[in-house]
Amino acid sequence: MSAIQNNVESASAAYSAEFTKGHLALPPAKKYLVVTCMDARIDPAQAFGIELGEAHVIRNAGASALDALRSIVISEQLLGTTEIVLVKHTGCGMLTFANDAAYDIVDKNLGAEALGELKDRKLDFLAFPDLEQAVKDDIEFLKGTRLVPETVTLSGWIYEVETGKTRRVV
């Protein structure tokens, strides 16, 4: 077993020994969801004041609304959420490359067959050059899709990894 797996096992044992929240309902109590980045420097519960059971948290590279859409539909249509809080962050890796560079790295590291699979799947890495504009674009995307009802409240934010502050953009 790897050191990471050992850590998961021991942390789980300690957490479950004190766990008292098994009674929480499946739908989030505060009926909202947060889309944020998978960046390890973000602790959504601490940074955004989310207690266990209150909200869904969807994490992906760059806090992409498009990438999160499947989970957003499930959260809203099956579990009753009525608000989306989208939070991107400073220093995001998605600001540092474009699709061509990602395709080149896959080709170099994983070979032609993996590159072919990327091309067959037409995978877009959804990188962006401007953080604030990316927040606005994702909110516009959510407003424009028929999969998110007009009654859903939307907001877009930027979390500053340097200070821990979050500021509203949209």
N, C-alpha and C positions, 0 to 999 in steps of 0.2 A: 504494500500500500504506500502511495506517495505521501509526502509531508502534508500536502494540501488535503488529501483524503483523510489523513489522521486528524487534521485540524477540524474538518467538517464533522467527523465522528465525535470528537471530544466536545466541540462547541454544541452540537446537537444534544448530547447527554446533559450538559450543564443547563442549556436553555429549557429543555423539556422537564427537567427536575423542578423548575420554578414556574412552568407554564400554567396560566389560569384563564386563557382566552379561548378555549375550545368551544365555547358556547356562541361565539359570534356568528351572525347570519352570513350567508353567501353574498348577497348584494351589499355593496359598500354603504355604510350607514349615512354618509353625508352626500351620497348620490353624485359624486364627481370622479373624474379621472385625470391623472397627470400623465402627459407624454414628456419624457425627458431623456437625456442622453445616457448611454451605458457607461460613460466616463467614471472611473473608479474614484474620482475626487468629489463626486456628488453623492450625498446621503439624502435622498428625497424626504425621508421621514423627518429628519432633523432640520433640513434647510427650509422645508415648506410646511412644517407643522402638521404632519400626518400621523395620527395614531393608528395602531393596528385595527383594521376593520372599517376605517373611515372612507378610504378611497382606493381605486385601482391605480396602480403605477405601471405604466408601459415604458420600457426602456429599450432604446435601440441606438445605433450609431447616428449621432447628429440630431436626435429627437425628431426624427422625420415623421410627419403626419401621414404621408403616403405609406411608409413602411408599417406604421401602426394601425392602418385603417381596418384590417381584419379584427384586431382586438378592440378597436373603438366600436365597431358595429356590434360585436358580442356584448361589450360593456353596456351600451345604450339599449339595444333591442332585447337582450335576454336578462339583463341585470339592473336595468332601470336608471342608469346614470343620466344626468341632465346638464352637466357642465364639463367642459374640457379646458384644462389649464396646460398650455404648451410652454415648456421651458427649455430653451437652448442655453449655451454657456460660452463664456470667454475661453480662449485657448483651446477650442474644439479641434480635434484632428481633421474634421471634415472641411475645415478652412484651408488645409495644407496641400490638397491634391485635387486632381480632376480624374474623370473616368479613365482616360488614356493611360495615366500613370499607374492606376490600380490594375488595369489590364496587363500592363508591361510587367509589374511586379509578380502577378500571378503566373504569367508566362515564364519569367525567370526562375521563380521559386518552385512552381508546381508542374511546369511543362506544358507542352502543346495541347495535350488532351484536356487538361483543366481549363486552359484558355478557350478551347473549342466549346467546352460546356458553358463557360461564361457567355460566349457569343450566342450559342444556341438558346440560352435562357434570356438573352438580351438584358442582362443584369445591369442596372444603373446603381452606382454606389451612392447616389444622391448627395454628393459633395456640394458645397456652396462657397462662393468667394466673399460674401458679405453677410455678417452675422445678423444684423438688425433686419436687413431685407429678407433673409431666410425665414425669420420669425413671421414677418408680414406675409410672405408668400405662402407659408404653411397655413396661416389663419385664413387667407383667401381660398386656398385649396379646400379647407374644411367647410367654408361658407358655400363653396361652389359645388360640392358633391351632393347628390341626392341621398347619399347614405348617412348623412348627418342632418337631422331635421332642423328647420329654422328655429325651433323652440329651444335648441341647445345653446347655452351660454358659452361663449368662446373668449379666451384671453391668451395673449402671447407675452412671454417674459424672457429676460436674460439673467442668468445666474452668473455672478462674478466669482470664478474659482479663487481669485486672489484675495477677496475680502469676505466671501460668504454672503454678500448682499444679493438680493434679487430685485430687479426693476422691471416695471411694466413697459412694454413696447406698444402693444395693441390691446 
